[in-house]
Amino acid sequence: MAEQTRRDIRMVGETNSAGGYFRNVKLTGESTFSGDVDCVKLTQIGELEITGGLTVGEMKLTGECEVLGRLKAGAIGGRGELKVKAGLRAERVKFTGNVASDGDCEAGIFKMDGAFGIRGLLGADTVDVRMFGPCTAKEIGGSKIMVRRSRTRKLLSLVHAGGNSVLNAEQIEGDAVVLEYTEAAVVRGNRVEIGPGCKIGKVEYRSELDIHKSATVAEVVQI
């Protein structure tokens, strides 16, 4: 079957459009797509709602975006607030602000400054987070996992969630794991560093373990 013809679309102001198959999508203002959107590149400034799913090669956001279906992307970048109802899958996520997903969030690289709420699994080869606001995930898995507190207050206007910059997760598992201000039932890895402000129920490690003096770990097991 031949590939559908893609066209460019540009929307300015308060606009509504049906979903469709596009090449470049440029949005400024308050935009709504009713249905699924499939595009090569999406650039948004303002507010965007997609009532279906979104498949995109490259996505750059400045503002707020809500996808009521599933989001599949090559690269996601920008700053603001991204909400996805049916889960997110991307090759690269590099975002400043707030990311929320009612499903899993899977990526090759997940790098962000701000806060996130993932109701399912946050899984990536590399997870690199600088927290500014509360972060939650049911589970986090990856090769390299690094979670630290942000040292800048410039993120304040981009993160709407209130509360302390603390990560809460049931389980965190990776090859190299570095955590700050994290509360988790189980942390498992080859090389594990439990930094300041952590409260961990059980740490399982294979080769290296370092625990900060201010951290609390109830049980340690070398596996």
C-alpha positions, 0 to 999 in steps of 0.5 A: 500500500502506498504511503499517504500524501502528507501536507503541511498545516499551520494553525494560529489563534484559537483553532480546531481541526480534524486529525490527519496525516501531515508533514510539518505541523506548526501551532501557535495559540490554543489548538485542538485536533479531533482524532489521531494525528500522524506527522513528521514534525510538530512545533507548538507554542501555546496550548494543544489538545489531541483527542486521539493518539499522536505519532510524530518523528520530532516534537518540540513543545513550548506550553501545554500539551494533552494527548488523550490517546497514545503518544509515539515519538522519535524525539520529544523536546521543549518546556512546559507540561505534557500529559498523555492518557494512554502511555508514551513511547519515544526514542529520546525525551529531553524536557523541562517542566512536567510530564504525566502519563496514565500508562507506561513511559518508555524511551531510549533516553529519558532526560528531564528537569522538573517533575513527573507522574508515571502511573506505570513503568518508567523504562529507558536505557538512560534515566537522567532526572533533575527534580523540581517538584514531586516525582512518582512512578510505579516502577523505574527500570534502565541501564543507567538511572540518575535522579537528583534534585535540581539546583535551579529555581528557574523551573518554578514557573514551569512545574505546576505540581506543589510539594517537595522534590522527592521521588516515590517508586515501588521498585527501581532497578538498573545497572548503575543507580544513583539516587537522591531524595528517593523513597522506594520499597526496593532498589536493585542494581550492580552499582548502587549509590544511595544519596542524601534524603533517601528512604529505602526499604531494601537495597539489593546490589551486586558489586558496589554500594555507597550509602550517604550518612543521611539516607535510611536503608532498612535492609541490604542484600548483596546478590 
